[in-house]
Amino acid sequence: MYAKTIQDIIYEKLQREIRIERVIEQEQDRYISNLEIPSGIALNPAFRENLFVILVALATKTPTIVVGRPGSSKTLAMATVQANLSSASKNKKLTQMRFADFFVVSFQCSKLTTAELIQRRWNFAVSFLERLNQLPNEVARAPNRRESVAPSPKNVVLALDEVGLAEQSKFRPLKVLHQLLEDEKREIAFIGLRCFENEPIGLHQVVQPNKEQLEQTATKIISPSENKEIHPELSGKIPKIAAFYDAVMTDHTDSPFKFDFFGYRDFYALSSYLKFCLDTRKVFNKELVIEAVMRNFGGLTKAQTESFLFPKISNYLLENSEKLDLTEIWKRFSPLHLIRDNIQQTRSEERPPTFEMRNIMLITESPFMWKILFDSGIASLDFTEVIFGSRFAGDADSSLYLYRTIEKVRNIMSTGRLCILLKLEKLYESLYDVLNQRYQAVDGQKYCRICLGGESVRCRIAKNFRCVVVVSSQEAHHNE
């Protein structure tokens, strides 16, 4: 609708028919073709649009909030742009296009965020830019050329992650942005990243991948490398994997929930796990497919799994819609069996360092069901720490209590132990990057950011670290 309106205006003014969508695609290609993008990442429309919007926002200093479902490449796009525009790793092609060097000042929002914390982070970004401008500008000389090349200008961007959590804060912290972003003399750029589930909102909304684009993404995830072909048995399953996921997400009639319980990350993890199993086991069969689905599309009750998930496995992933032996499946792939495999594979020395097992959400009917992990031998006192949330009223809003709890988690992360978390709802926002495994690797060592209020700390992640979050079915199965 918007594109047609623009086309009509252009035709009225210039008497020329121009396909505005094609013009935008060509402009996207002009910028994105010059970016250095890591291998294994598919340039689907959602990722392309995120990259383009962020690049334009930084170049023009237009305050922008990128909105999309979890797993729709918002954070990946921001990290890719940051890597290409960072002074230390600046993409030379972008320098030739006269893009400035950008320094990112990050802020992790939460329900505890206040306007004062955002203002303080903004002031830090402004003062950081002032210090950058005070540094001497060294004029570089181009190779094999006599003339000098002027250094790229330096800019700072304040990046607010999980803006939606700040919207839920009782302190209403985002009001301060009206004053800061409407200032005509504003010196820094601003990017916000916000997840949404089902609610329509009046902000920029990214394109969501269709079935064909899901196939393209799965192909990139499963591909061994740029120069090798995908295993033929797995290659033939890619359209079926995409069709299965599409059926899960679009079947609102039989779905046990009134919201999207699953998401893109489950699809990406399913594709990645199939590749991992084929690489390590060298065998591809229907049992592997069933295990991969049960592992990455779990969280349902037994009845919900049999009525909603199993028919889709049979119809989309098995040959000739083969019927499933339910007794055999539950015997081989029970929730405890899948949890045990996850933890054992995490601690295995044979696991490739580039592959990450997912953290675990244990959904239970009873608040004491987590003890079954010890009773079944999955967890042991030798390598497991259990952290309970406090029921004392004074601890609920206590920064000291949160800092002490976070310090416990940091120690577990660095020593590679199994961490079981219970009743720590206010802590999960600070551990957002940990739980979603948004790690950064430096010389083979993985690090992750832990945030509390306006502060963030980079923490070391041991290879064997695994986290289990225990929640009640009422919390997990209700979108509130």
Secondary structure, DSSP 4 states (H G I P E B T S, - for coil): -HHHHHHHHHHHHHS----HHHHHHHHHHHHHTTS---TT----HHHHHHHHHHHHHHHHT--EEEEE-TTSSHHHHHHHHHHHH-GGG--HHHHHTTPPEEEEEEEE--TT--HHHHHHHHHHHHHHHHHHHHS--PPEE-TT-SSEEPPPPEEEEEEEE-HHHHHT-TT-TTHHHHHHHT-TT--SEEEEEEE-SS---SS-BPPPP-HHHHHHHHHHHH-S-TTSPPPHHHHTTHHHHHHHHHHHHH-TTT-S-SS--S-HHHHHHHHHHHHHHHHHH----HHHHHHHHHHHS--S-HHHIIIIIHHHIIIIISGGGPPP-HHHHHHHS-HHHHHHHHHHHHT-TTS-TT--PPPEEEEESSTTGGGHHHHTTSS-TTTEEEEEPP--HHHHT-HHHHHHHHHHHHHHHHHT-EEEEES-HHHHTTTHHHHTT--EEETTEEEEEEEETTEEEEEEE-TT-EEEEEEEHHHHTS--
